[in-house]
Every structure is written in structure tokens, then in C-alpha cells.
Amino acid sequence: MERTFIAVKPDGVQRSITNKIIAKFEEKGFKLSAIKMVNANLEMLTEHYEEHKDKPFFADIVKFMTSGPILAMCWEGKDVVKQGRKLLGATNPLNADLGTIRGDYGLDMGRNVCHGSDSVESAERELKIWFSEGEIVSYKKDEEAWLYE
């Protein structure tokens, strides 16, 4: 099973819409493998946003992401990275379709409610930043009841 990292950013946590975001992933059939509320620090965010650390907007990202708690989650399921990105919608909420998380709840590029891994490789890297090995559970496959088989 594939895994992805999804984070509800401080704006989504502050607006109390975490339950709606979790529901979208559960309704799609994905399994929640880890969840925790985190106050991110500069070290975590520098590692997470590694590709942006030399860009002029990096300081703004850090300021926003440290402005409140983040709900960090690991989701697993078939093609969850790609399908998770579809559930989130376009990065810019102004371009996101209605019915997607960002289309329904995002305000602008700076307040787009969620982060989602953009590849299997980035998901693996990001999950290691936000969760220790023991914090992510594995679902045991039951031959009769497993959704994806």
C-alpha cells in the first residue's frame, strides 16, 4: 500500500475544518495510519520545504507554518499520493475546482488549508520528518475484507 503525508495547515486548524478534511479521505476509502497535532519549528520546516529554503518567500512560509498548530497525517491506500492531490485540488485555491478541499475551503495561495505530498518519494521523505517509525501503524490485510484486493 502506498502512503502519503497530508497536513492541515494552521489556517485549517484555526477554522476547525480538520474533521471535514479527514472525512474526505475516509469517504474515498483511504486509511489513516498516523495523526498528531504539531507545533512545527524552523528545523522541521527547513527540512520539509528544502527546495524552497533559498527562495524569497521561504520566510513567509515559516512564519505562517509556525503561527499555530498543524495536524500532521499519514494516509495509506491504492494510489493515495495522486488521489490525495486530486482531493486537495489545485495549490492555488482560486484555480481549484469546487468539491475539492482547497476549492471549498482555501482562501488564497498563502492560506490554502492543506499540504499534500506530490510524489511517492516526497511522501516517504516528508513522513520521516513528521513521524517516527513507531508512530505509523500498518493495517493487517484480511483476505476476506480488505478493500483494495
N, C-alpha and C positions, 0 to 999 in steps of 0.2 A: 504494500500500500504506500502511496505517495503521501508526503507530509508538506504542509506549508505553514508559514508564520503569518498571522494576522494580528494587527494591533489596533485597538480603538484608541485614537489619539486623545489628548486632553480635552479637546472641544466636544468629542462624542461622549466622554465620561462625564464631563460637566453638565451636558444636556440630558443625561440619564437615558441614552438610547442604546446602551450596551445590550440590553435584552432583545431589542429589535434586530440588531446585527447578529447576535448569536442565533436567534430564531431563523434568519435567512439561511445560515449554513446548516443548521439542523434540518430544516424543511427540505433542503436539497439532498440530504441523506449523508452528509459528512459527519464524522465522529470527532468530538472534542477530546483531544489527547492530553492537553495541558492548558491551564488557565491560572493567571495570577495578576494582581494589581501591583504595579511597579512605579516607583519614583525613579525615573531614569537619571543618570549622571553623565557628565561630559565624556568620561571614558567609554561608556556603553554606546553613546550616541556617535562618537567619533568612529568607533569600530562599525557600527551599524550603517552609518552614512559615509563610509570610507571613500566612495567615488566622488563625493561632493565636498570633502573637507577643505579643498583649496579654492572653492568657488565663493563668490561674494555673498551668496545667500545662506551659507552654512551657519553663520552666527544667528541668523533669524530662525532657522530650523531648530537649533539647540535651545534658543530662548523659548520658543513655543513648546517644544517637547519636554522641557523641564518646568513648564508653567503649572502642571498638575499631574495627577496620576494617569498612567497608561494601562489599559487592560491588554495584557500580552496573552496570545493564544496559539496553540498548535492544533491544527485540524488535519485529519487524515481521510483519505478516500481515493477513489479512482480519478486520476487527472485533476486532483484538487488544486494544484497551482493555477492551471489555466482556467478552470471553472470558478475558482475563488476570485480571480481577476475579473471575470465576467459579472459575478455577483456584486463586486465593488463598483464597477463602472469606470469610465474614463477618469484619469487622475485629476483633471480639471472638472469640477462639478458642473460648470457651465456647459460642458460638452458631454456630460454623462446622461444616458437615457433615463427617463423616469422608470421607476421599478427597480433600479439599481440602488445600492446603498448611498453612493455619492450623489446620484441623481435626485434621490429623495431627501437626503439629509445634509449634503455638503453645501457650503456657502460660497467658497472660492478656493483658489489654489492653496492659500495659506491655512484654510480651515476645511479640509476635505475628509474629516472624520476618521478615516482608516488608512492603514498601510497594509499592503499585501505583497508577499514575495513575488518577484517577476519571473523566476525560473526555479527549477528543482535545485540547482547549485546555490542560488542565493538563499533559498529556503533552508537548506542544510546549514549554511554559514550563519544566517540570522537566528535560527533556533538555538545554535550553540552559544550565541551572545546572551539570549534572554532566558534560557532554561539550562539547568544542569541535567545530566543524563538521567538521574533518578526522578526527575520531575515530569517526564513524559511517559505516559502509560501506553502499553500496547494492548490492542484488542486481540483476544484469542479467537481464532476462526472456528466457528461451529458449522460443520458441513451442511447441516440442515437449514440454518437460519442466516447465514452470512449474506448480507445484501449484495455484495459485488461479485459473487461467484455463481 
